[in-house]
Amino acid sequence: MRRIFAAAAAAALAAALGLAGLRLAPATPTQAQIDAAVTRSGPSFERARRLPVAARYPRDLVWQSNLSLCGPASLANLLRSLDEPAATEATVLAGTGLCRTGFCILGLTLDELAGVARTRTRRPVRVLRDLTPEAFREALRGANDPSRRVVVNFDRARIFGVGAGHHAPVGGYLEAEDLVLVLDVNRAYGPWLVERARLQAAVDTRDGERTRGLLVIE
């Protein structure tokens, strides 16, 4: 009986890890492919890095320590930019009962990340999803407000051709150029600029039964 149970447990673990691999999609584009997909240097990029909210984030971000921790790493950077505590992945997750092994099987959903945020700040936390283009643009305008912070949950494959769901803080919005600064917490990507419409297409994708969206902290 113990052998049967052990075999079943091993099979379940293998299946879970297999699903995690599908969702976390470890494949990473080359640096040339990343540069072809988004903007990571130049005048527009530097202007975006000087926007009021972007300037509150450190140039050297808290990089996610593994592929599953983009959400906690995003919150760690966000809280640092607000001069609030819980500024590491571990302290963000402490007491939540999530990712106890230091690895979030299948990653965190946007709603789970919002739940974590509510344990770490007294500020209002909202989830926005299924937005019209104008509502999405308005939310991005708000990302330039120094009293507000935004985290975007999107599908990497819609922008880079490979990858899966990812969380990252929004550093700001260059409205005249219609470009969004994404402070990617994956060191291989680093911060980048992308057209608003392309980012929204990556946000308007499914994560399980719900669409992705924006996490807003005010």
N, C-alpha and C positions, 0 to 999 in steps of 0.2 A: 504493500500500500504506500509506504514512504517513497519507494522508487517511482510509483505512478504519480504521486503528488509532486515529487521533485521534477519529473519530466514535464508535467503540465505547467508547473511554475516556470521552468526554463523556456518552454514554448511561448507562454504568455509574455515573458520578458523580451524574448526575441521579437515577437510580434510588435510589442510596444516600441522597441528600439527601431524596428523597421518603419513603423508609422512616423516616429520622430524624425527619422532620416528623410522620409518623404516630405514632411511639413517644413523641417528646418533647412532642407536643401543645401548641403554644404558646398555645392559647386559655386565657385566664385569666378566672375569674369576677369580677364587679364586687365592690367592697368591701362593698356591701350583701349580696350573695350569700354572701360569705365569712363575714360576721357572722351571717347566718342559719343557716349550716351548723355553725359552731363557736363557742366562747367565747374572746374575746380581751381581756376586761376584767372587772372585778368582783371580789368577795371571793374566790371560789374560784380564779380565775386568779392573784390576788396571793398566795394561800396556796401555790399550786403553784410560783410563781416563787421562793418562799422555802424550798422543799424542799432537803435537803442537797446533792444533785447539781446541781439547777438553779441554786443559788446560786454554783456554781463556774464557770458559764458567764457570759461578759460579757453585759450587757443589750444592747449593740450587737454583734450576732453578725458573724462573717465571712460576708458575703452571697455567694452564688454569683454568679460574674461572667457566666455564660451558662447557658441552660437545661440544658446537658448536664453541668454540673459540680456537681450537688447532692451527689454522693457525696464527691468530694474536699473540697468546702467543709464537709460534715458532719464528716469526719475532722479537718480543720484546727481546727474548733471543739472537737471532742472532745479532741484532743491538747493544746490550750491549757488546757482545763479540768483536765488532769492535769499541767500544768506540764512537758510534754514538747516537744521540738523538732518541726520540720516543721509549722509553724502557718499555712501559706498553701496555697492550691490548688496553686501551682507546686511548692513544696517537698514537698508530699505526693506528687505525681506524679513527681518527679525520679528518674530511673534506672529507672522501672518499664517504660518502653517504651510506655506507654499515653497516649493523648490528646496526642501530640507537638505538634499544631498549636494546642493550647489548647482544642480542641473534641473531645468524646468522641462519635464517630458512634454513634448509637443509645443513648448513655449507657452506664454501667457496670452490670453485673449485681451482685447481692448477693455472689456468689462472687468476682467480680473485685475488688469493693471489699474483701472480706476479705483477698484476696491483697495488695492495696496496704497494708492495715493491718499485715499481718505484716512488711512491709519497714520499717515506721516505729516499731514498738514491740516490746519483748521480752515484753510481757504476753501471756498466752494469748488467742487470738482464736477465737471459735466462731460458727458459723452455726446458727440455730435456725429450722426451718420445719415446716409441717404440724403445728402444735401443737393440742392440745385446748384448750378454753376455760380449764380450770383450769391447764394448763401455761403458757398465754399469760399468765394472771393472775400466776402465780408468777414468770415472767420479768420482768413489770412491777414486781412487788414488789422484785425485785433491782435495778431501775433507781434505787431510792432509796438504795442502798448506795454510800457515797462512794468505795469502792475499785473500783467497777464502772461501766462505761459501756455504753449500748445505743443502736444506730442502727436505726431502723425503715425497711423498704422496703415501700412501699404504693402502691396505685393511687388517684390523686387523684379520679378520676371517681366512686369509690364514696362519697366524702365530699362533694365539691363539685359533682358533676354534670358537670364537664369536667376535662380533664387526663389524664395518663398516669402511668407509673411515677415514683416520687420517693424519695429518701433524706433522712432528717432525724434528728438526735439526739433521744433521749427525755430530757426534763428530769426526769421523775419521775411518780409515780402517787399520786393521792389515793384511797386504797383505800376509805375510808368512802363517798365519792361515786362511786366507780368511774369516775374521770376520768383521762385520760392527758394529760400536758403534752408536746406535740410542739414542739421548737425548730426551726421551719421556717426553712431557710436561704435561702428565696426572700423578698426584701424585701417583695414585694407581699402576702404572706400574714403574715409574722412569726410569732412563737410563738402557739400556740392549744391549747385544751383540747377533748378529744373523748371521748365515751363509749367505754369499752374495747371493747364488742361491735362498735361501728361501725368502730373502728380495725382490729380483727381481721378483719372482713369485707373491708376494703380490703387487708389483708396476705394473706389467703387467696385471692389471684388469681394468674394465670399470668404469668410473664415468660419467654417462649420455652417451653422444655420443662419448666421447674421453677416451683414456686410461690415467691412472695416470702417474706420472713421477717424475722428479727431478727439483727443482728450484735452480739455481746456481747464486750466487752473487759474482762478482769479483772486 
